[in-house]
């Protein structure tokens, strides 16, 4: 019996480290991308004709995207949201890795915020692809990171039954998680986004 509980504890510990480790890694990646975008924004403010490091070709061109109103939806550059948001993500991941337990209300609020962040990232993605028709490489990284983080925290909140689902429904959710359907769904979504980009721009991405 002791061995069974020991194995369960090790499995739970491994799952916790995987979830928070992933959260930390992608939080750092998102913060890094947001920081680079912020630096590039300052360069562009100093010189509107500046050639930025993320200006690769006619399709992959951060400077053109930064000049649009979509780059400052709330009256300030969007990357400042990333600088704040990803800092919270990193802090949460470190706290989780340290073994501290945050209250259920925190995880519920975090899941909602991550969801809103993902919706905003996808709105910017579709604006960039179909309205602006120019892509920002760093923004694409942010979209990818946000997708992984939203999937990550949703996986955690439902695996821990943070929403106190009824027993029958929770059993189905746990089976869904156990079979890795969430990971398959996330991977499929990312592939779909990549396909939309390629179908829109084709060889122009590599020109």
N, C-alpha and C positions, 0 to 999 in steps of 0.2 A: 504493500500500500504506500509506504514511504517513497519507494522508487517511482511509482505512478505520479505522486504529487511533485516529486523532484523534476520529472520529465515535463510535467505541465508548467511548472514554474520556469524552467529553462526555455520552453517554447514561447511562453508569454514574454519573457525577457528578450528573447531574440526578436520577436515581433515588434516589441516596443522600440528596440534599438534600430530596427530596420525602418520603421515609420518615422521616428524623429531624426534619424541619420539622413534619410532622404529629404525630409523637411529642411534640415540644416543645409545640405549640399545645394539644393535648388533655391533656397532662400538667399544664400551667398551669391549664386549665379544671377539671380534676379536683381539683387542689390548692385552687383558689379555692372550689369547692363544698364541699370538706371543711372548709376554714377557716370558711366561713360557718356550716356546721352545728355546728362546735365552739363558735363564739360564741353561737349560738342555744341550745346545750345549757347553757352557763353562765347565760344569761338564765333558762332554765327551772328551773335549780337554785336560783336566787335567789328566783324567784317561780313556783310551779307553775301559776298562773293567767295567766301572762304571754301576751300575744298576739304571736306571733312574725311576722316579716316574711314568712315562707313559709306563713302561715295565710291561705288565700284563701277557702275555703268548706268545707263539710262533707266533701268528698271530698279536696281538696288541703289537707292540714293536717299540717304537720311536728310540731307539739307533741304531737298524739295518737300519732303513730308513735314519737316519742322516749320516751314513757312505757311502751312495751311492752318485754318481755324481749328481743325480737328486736333491739332497738336497742343492746343490750350483750351480744352473744352470748358473748364471751370474758371478761366481767367488767368491761369498760371500754367506753365509747362507741365504736361502730364507726368514727366519723369519724376517730379517732386512727390507725386503720390506713391510711386514705386520706392523712392528713397525712404519714405515713412513706413509704408506697408511691409516691405521686405525686412526692415529692421525689426518689426514686431514679430514676423515669422521666425527670424533667426533667434530672437530672445525666447520665444515659445519653444523652439526646438532644443535649445540649450537647457532650458528648465526641464523639459521632458527627459532628455538624456541624463540629467542629474538625478532623476528618479522622483522629482517632486510631482505631486498630483494637483492639477488645477481643477477648479469647480466645474460642474456640468454646464452652468450658465456661460462660462467662459468659452467652452468648446462649441456650444450652440451659437454664440455670437460670432466666434471665429469662423465657423462653417458658413454662416450667412455672409460675413464680410468677404471670405474667399470666393463665395459664389458671385457676389456683386462685382468683385474684382475680375473674375473670369468673364462675366457678361460684358463688362467695359472693355476688356482686352479683345474679345471677339468682335464687338462693335467697331473698335478701331481697326481690327484686322480686315473686316469686310469693307470698311470705308477706304482703307488703303488699297485693297485689291480692285474694288469695283467703282469707286468714286474718284479718288486721287489718281489711281492707276500707277502708282509708284510705291515701292516697298522700302521699308527701313529695316536693314538686317538686325540691328539691335532690338527693334520692336518685335520682330519675329521670334527672337530668343525669349523676350519677355512673355509673349503669348504662349510659347511652348512651356516655359517655366510655370506660368500661372495655371496652365492646364494640369500639369503634374501635381502641383501643390493642392489644387482644389480636389483632385482625385484622391490625393494622399490623406487629406484631413477628413474627407467624406468617408473614406475607408475606415479611418480610425473611429470617428464618432458613431458609425453604424456597427462596427465590430464590438465596440464597448457599450452598445445600446444606450447611447446618451439621450435618445429621444423617448426612452421607455416605451417601446413598441409592445403591443400585446404578444403573448408567448407564441402564438401560432405564426403571426407575421414575422416576429423576430427570428423564428426558426428558419423561415424561408430566406430571410435576409442573410443569416449566417451561412446558409448553404450556398447562396449566391456568391458570398465573399470567399468561402472555402474553395469553390470551383474556379476562382480567379476570373469570373465573368467581368468584374469591374475593371481589371487590368486589360482584358481583351477589348472592352468597350472604349477605354481610354486610348489604347493603341490604334483602334479603328478610327476614332475621331481625329487623331493626329495625322494619320495617313490621309484621311479625307481632306483635311485642311491643306496638306502638302499637294494633293492632287488638284485642288481648286487653284492653287497658285500656279502650278505647271500648266494647267489647261488655259489659264488666262494669259500667261506671259510666254510660255513655251521656251524656245531657244534664246529668247531675249534675256533670260536669267543668266546666261553664260556668255553673252556677247561681250 
